[in-house]
Amino acid sequence: MGLALAAALVAAGCSGDMTPPGDLLAIEPSNPVILAEPVQPMMSAPVDTAMFGETQSFPIPDGPDAPMQNVLAYPVGDGVDSMQRTSALPEGNVDQPVVTGIGTDNPSLASRSNVPATDPRTVDLEDRPVAVEESPVQLAAQMPRFTNPMNQPQWAGGMPAVEKACRQRLKRLGVTFRDIPAISSGKGCAIPYPVELTKLSGGIEIKPAAKLNCQITEAFAQWVKNELAPAARKRYLSGVRSINQLSSYSCRTMNSRPGAAMSEHARGNAIDVGKITLNSGREILVRQPGLFAFREKSLLNNIRADSCRYFTTVLGPGSDVHHKDHFHFDLRTRKAGYRHCD
């Protein structure tokens, strides 16, 4: 074999033809041809103007180095355009924009469905309705409420501790009252934390309701419970039904005289009593009693004398012309704790 091949090569060299004969062509090695991969052009997808206000173009990468979101996660069935990659996405409501036509010359934003998203808690895997047990809703009554000034701390504009303590004492005395908004009618006329007094201990009515500060309200309630009610029961064998007050808060000067100092009524720190009505229906007017009105005279003199232990100012019939028909009680602060009881 080797001699025949050598003879053939010598003959070919002499003739100038170097092509090997017959099936020797099959053993000739071939060099591979390497072709450059065409570069894919960068494509742009229009963005919905309704979402971003104006049309913008963002490059969408494609090719072997494209992000994984452009690669199908599962095989595409027959009849589906493999270039229309988003056609193989699962159906359902989606919140993110979906671009179709990736890999073509006309990519576009898929239209959104107007169907509202289904609450996954209300359906099972086959979209059948499922009863959902709702968690209990916390009521507002269980939350701390600061609309009541008694519940609001002072640093947040609430009531001072001394005012809160005063109201607690009123409740223990059996007083019926309510807190009302602060009163301010001008210079020298104000009650920062007023109360509206309607009833005292034992159901004794105040007619009409009196607007006062808490301190004078407490002193008045103690006087009625400890002095007036027992004195009326002792002399008339009857309890007190109501008390008619002639003045509580009033923005005025003392005795309504021009140029005089502001009255304690201007601060809700005084109350005037004009008539006392008993449960028997008897009415006792605060005035100079008649000559033979012994029980009435005794009652008025005793409750007037005892009232000086509760108030710093006590005026009434005989004090001056301005108090001939009522008792005036107030808590004016004076030097050295002086009290004026006339």
C-alpha positions in Angstrom: 0.0 0.0 0.0 2.8 2.4 0.9 4.6 1.6 -2.3 1.5 2.2 -4.4 0.9 5.6 -2.7 4.4 6.7 -3.2 4.2 5.7 -6.9 1.0 7.7 -7.3 2.5 10.8 -5.8 5.6 10.6 -8.0 3.4 10.2 -11.0 1.2 13.2 -9.9 4.3 15.3 -9.4 5.4 14.6 -12.8 2.1 15.5 -14.4 1.6 18.7 -12.2 -1.8 17.4 -10.7 -1.7 17.2 -6.9 -5.3 16.1 -6.4 -5.4 12.7 -4.6 -7.3 10.0 -6.5 -10.5 8.4 -5.4 -11.7 8.3 -1.8 -8.5 9.9 -0.6 -10.6 13.2 -0.7 -12.5 11.9 2.4 -9.5 12.0 4.6 -8.6 15.6 3.8 -9.1 17.8 6.9 -11.4 20.8 6.5 -11.1 24.1 8.4 -14.3 25.4 10.2 -15.8 28.7 9.0 -16.6 31.1 11.9 -19.2 33.7 11.1 -19.7 36.8 13.1 -23.0 36.9 15.0 -25.2 39.7 13.8 -25.7 42.3 16.5 -29.4 42.7 17.5 -30.6 46.3 17.2 -31.8 48.0 20.4 -35.6 48.4 20.4 -37.8 50.9 22.3 -41.2 50.3 23.7 -43.7 53.2 23.9 -45.0 53.9 27.5 -48.6 54.5 28.1 -49.2 58.3 28.3 -52.1 57.9 30.7 -49.7 56.4 33.2 -46.8 58.8 33.0 -48.2 62.0 31.5 -46.1 61.9 28.3 -44.6 59.4 25.9 -41.1 58.3 26.8 -38.9 55.7 25.2 -36.9 53.2 27.2 -34.4 50.7 25.6 -35.5 47.1 26.0 -32.5 44.7 25.9 -32.8 41.6 23.8 -30.4 38.8 22.8 -28.5 36.2 24.8 -27.7 38.6 27.6 -31.3 39.8 28.0 -32.7 39.7 31.6 -34.6 36.6 32.7 -38.0 38.3 32.7 -37.9 38.1 28.8 -37.4 34.3 28.9 -40.3 31.9 29.2 -40.3 30.0 32.4 -42.2 27.0 30.8 -42.6 25.6 27.3 -44.9 27.4 24.9 -47.7 25.2 23.4 -48.4 24.6 19.8 -49.9 27.5 17.9 -48.4 30.2 20.1 -46.0 32.6 18.5 -42.7 32.1 20.4 -41.7 35.6 19.6 -44.8 37.0 21.3 -43.4 36.0 24.6 -45.9 37.6 26.9 -48.7 35.5 25.3 -47.6 32.6 27.5 -47.9 34.6 30.8 -50.5 33.3 33.3 -53.9 34.9 33.0 -55.3 37.0 35.8 -55.3 40.6 37.1 -51.9 42.2 37.2 -50.7 45.4 38.6 -47.4 45.8 36.6 -47.4 46.9 33.0 -47.1 44.1 30.4 -45.2 44.7 27.2 -46.2 42.5 24.2 -44.3 41.9 21.0 -40.8 41.8 22.5 -38.4 40.7 19.8 -40.5 42.2 17.0 -40.4 45.6 15.3 -43.7 46.7 17.0 -43.5 46.1 20.8 -46.5 47.6 22.6 -48.0 48.0 26.1 -50.7 45.4 26.8 -54.1 47.0 27.7 -55.1 46.8 31.4 -58.2 45.0 32.5 -60.8 47.2 34.2 -62.0 44.2 36.3 -61.2 44.9 39.9 -58.8 42.5 41.6 -60.4 39.6 43.4 -59.7 39.3 47.1 -57.8 36.0 47.4 -59.4 35.3 50.7 -63.0 35.1 49.2 -62.3 32.4 46.6 -60.7 29.0 46.6 -58.3 27.5 43.9 -61.3 27.0 41.6 -62.7 30.5 42.0 -65.6 29.3 44.2 -66.8 31.7 46.9 -65.5 31.0 50.4 -66.9 32.5 53.6 -64.4 34.8 55.3 -64.5 35.4 59.0 -63.8 39.0 59.6 -61.8 40.0 62.6 -63.7 42.1 65.2 -63.5 45.8 64.8 -62.3 47.8 67.7 -64.9 50.3 68.9 -64.1 54.0 69.4 -65.4 53.7 73.0 -62.4 51.4 73.8 -60.0 54.1 72.8 -59.0 56.9 75.1 -61.1 60.0 74.5 -59.8 63.5 75.2 -63.0 65.4 74.4 -63.8 65.5 78.1 -61.5 68.1 79.8 -61.4 65.8 82.9 -59.6 63.2 80.8 -57.2 65.5 79.0 -53.8 66.2 80.6 -53.1 69.8 81.5 -50.1 70.0 79.2 -52.4 69.2 76.3 -54.8 72.0 77.2 -56.8 70.0 79.7 -58.1 71.0 83.1 -55.7 71.7 86.0 -55.5 69.2 88.8 -57.2 71.5 91.3 -60.2 71.9 89.0 -60.5 68.1 88.6 -60.3 67.6 92.3 -63.0 70.2 92.9 -65.4 68.4 90.5 -64.7 65.1 92.3 -65.8 66.7 95.5 -69.0 68.1 93.9 -69.9 64.6 92.8 -69.4 63.3 96.3 -71.7 66.1 97.5 -74.5 64.9 95.2 -74.3 68.0 93.0 -75.7 67.9 89.5 -73.7 70.0 87.1 -72.0 70.0 83.7 -68.8 71.5 82.3 -69.4 74.2 79.8 -66.9 76.0 77.4 -64.7 78.8 78.9 -66.4 82.1 79.3 -64.7 85.3 78.2 -66.8 88.5 77.7 -64.0 91.1 77.9 -61.5 92.5 80.3 -62.1 91.3 83.8 -65.0 89.1 82.7 -64.0 85.4 82.4 -64.4 81.9 83.8 -61.6 79.6 82.5 -63.3 76.4 83.7 -67.0 77.1 84.4 -69.7 74.7 85.5 -73.5 75.0 85.0 -75.2 74.1 88.3 -78.7 72.6 88.1 -79.3 70.6 91.3 -77.8 70.2 94.8 -77.8 67.4 97.3 -81.2 66.0 98.0 -82.4 67.0 94.5 -82.8 70.7 95.4 -83.2 72.5 92.1 -81.4 75.8 91.2 -83.7 78.0 89.1 -82.5 79.1 86.7 -79.3 77.1 86.2 -76.3 79.0 87.5 -73.0 79.5 85.6 -70.3 79.6 88.3 -66.7 78.6 88.9 -66.2 75.3 90.7 -65.0 76.8 94.0 -68.1 78.9 94.7 -70.3 76.0 93.6 -68.7 73.8 96.2 -69.0 76.3 99.0 -72.7 77.0 98.1 -73.5 73.2 97.9 -71.9 72.7 101.4 -73.9 75.6 102.9 -77.2 74.3 101.5 -76.6 70.8 102.7 -75.2 71.6 106.1 -77.1 74.8 107.1 -80.1 75.7 104.9 -81.7 72.2 104.5 -81.4 71.2 108.2 -82.6 74.7 109.4 -85.7 74.5 107.1 -86.5 71.0 108.2 -86.2 72.0 111.9 -88.5 75.1 111.6 -91.0 74.0 109.0 -90.8 70.2 109.1 -90.2 70.3 105.4 -87.3 69.9 103.1 -86.2 72.4 100.4 -87.5 71.9 96.9 -85.8 74.7 95.0 -83.7 77.9 95.3 -84.2 80.9 93.0 -80.9 82.6 92.2 -81.0 86.2 91.0 -77.5 86.4 89.6 -74.5 84.1 89.0 -72.1 85.0 86.2 -72.6 88.6 85.1 -70.0 90.9 83.4 -70.5 94.0 85.5 -69.0 96.2 88.1 -69.9 96.1 91.8 -73.5 97.0 92.3 -73.5 98.0 88.5 -72.0 101.4 89.3 -70.0 103.1 86.5 -66.3 103.3 87.3 -66.5 100.8 90.3 -64.3 97.7 90.6 -65.4 94.6 88.8 -67.8 92.5 90.7 -67.1 88.9 91.8 -70.0 88.0 89.5 -67.8 88.9 86.6 -65.6 85.9 87.5 -68.4 83.6 88.3 -67.3 83.7 91.9 -70.6 84.9 93.4 -74.2 83.9 93.7 -77.3 85.8 94.8 -80.3 84.0 96.4 -83.7 85.6 96.3 -86.3 82.9 97.2 -86.4 79.5 98.9 -89.3 77.1 98.1 -90.0 74.2 100.5 -91.4 70.8 99.6 -94.7 71.9 101.3 -95.0 74.6 98.7 -94.2 77.4 101.1 -92.1 80.2 99.7 -89.6 82.1 101.8 -88.5 85.4 100.3 -85.2 86.9 101.3 -86.2 90.2 102.8 -86.8 91.9 106.2 -89.4 89.6 107.8 -92.5 91.0 109.3 -92.8 91.7 113.0 -94.6 88.5 113.8 -92.8 86.2 111.2 -90.8 84.5 113.9 -90.0 81.3 112.1 -89.1 83.1 108.9 -87.0 85.6 110.8 -85.2 82.8 112.8 -84.5 80.8 109.6 -83.0 83.8 107.7 -80.9 85.0 110.6 -79.5 81.6 111.3 -78.6 80.7 107.8 -77.1 84.1 107.2 -74.9 83.9 110.3 -73.8 80.4 109.5 -72.9 81.2 105.9 -69.9 83.2 106.9 -68.1 79.9 107.6 -68.4 79.0 103.9 -68.0 82.4 102.1 -65.7 85.4 102.5 -68.4 87.9 101.7 -72.0 87.7 102.9 -74.5 90.6 102.3 -78.3 90.7 102.6 -81.2 92.8 103.8 -80.0 95.6 106.0 -76.5 95.7 104.5 -77.3 98.3 102.0 -80.0 99.3 99.5 -78.5 97.1 96.8 -79.0 93.9 98.8 -82.4 94.5 100.4 -84.1 91.6 98.7 -81.4 88.8 98.4 -78.4 87.2 99.9 -75.1 87.8 98.2 -72.4 85.2 98.7 -68.9 85.3 97.2 -65.3 84.1 97.7 -63.4 87.3 97.2 -59.7 87.0 98.3 -58.6 89.6 100.8 -55.5 90.3 102.8 -54.8 88.2 105.9 -57.9 86.0 105.1 -60.3 88.8 106.1 -64.0 88.0 105.7 -66.8 90.6 105.3 -70.1 89.3 106.7 -72.6 92.1 107.2 
